[in-house]
Amino acid sequence: MRLPHYYRRLLQALHAKQTIISSQELGDEAGVPAAQARRDLSCLGESGRAGIGYDVAGLAARLEHFLGLNEPKEAILVGTGNLGRALASYPGFGRYGLRIVALFDRDPTKIGQRIGGIDVYSMDELSNFVRRRKIRLGILAVPAPPAQAIAERLAEAGVQVIWNFAPVSLELPAHIMVFNEDLAARLATLSYYMTRQPADRK
C-alpha cells in the first residue's frame, strides 16, 4: 500500500526534472521513516546508491512495472450523479493505465448521453457488457440503497475488483476485492481535526 505513495512522489520529481531522490523524501510521502522506505524498495531489488539516493526515472519505471501501471485496464462506472460525472471526466486515470469504457445509469434521461467522452448505457445492459468486454473492475458511484444489489450483479458478471464510492459496506464473496472510498467518514475525520484538535493543543 505504500508503493503508490512512492510512485506519486517520483512523478512529482520527474515533473520537476529531479534526477535523484532520497529515501527520506520517499518516506515522507508515505508517512514512514527513510529506513522503512529503503526496506520496501529493497523487496523490489532496488537498493539505490549509498549517500546519493535513487535514480528517479529508473525507480519510477520499476514501480510502474511492479504495480502493473503500464498495462491497460478497462473499467465500467455505475452512477452518473455529480460524483460519477466527476470520476468519468477525471483525466488522471490514464497515467495509471485505467480507462473507463462505459457508464451505466437507471435514469432514462441520461441514457445515450456522453460524459467525459464516455457513453451512458441502461442498467439493463450492464451484465452483458461486462461479460462481453471481460471487464474486471467496476466503479460504484451510487447511493447506498442500490449499491449491494449492483455489486452482486457486477460480481456475477465477472467483475473481480470493485472500487466502491457508495456509503455502505458491501457483502460479497471472498474472491471479490472491494476497495471502499467512504467520503462521509473521511469528512468526519477532517471535521475532527479542524474542530477538536486545536482545542486539545491549547
Secondary structure, 3 states (H helix, E strand, C coil): CCHHHHHHHHHHHHHCCCCEECHHHHHHHHCCCHHHHHHHHHCCCCCCECCCEEEHHHHHHHHHHHHCCCCCEEEEEECCCHHHHHHHHCHHHHHHCEEEEEEEECCCCCCCCEECCEEEEEHHHHHHHHHHHCCCEEEECCCHHHHHHHHHHHHHHCCCEEEECCCCCCCCCCCCEEEECCHHHHHHHHHHHHHHHHHHHC
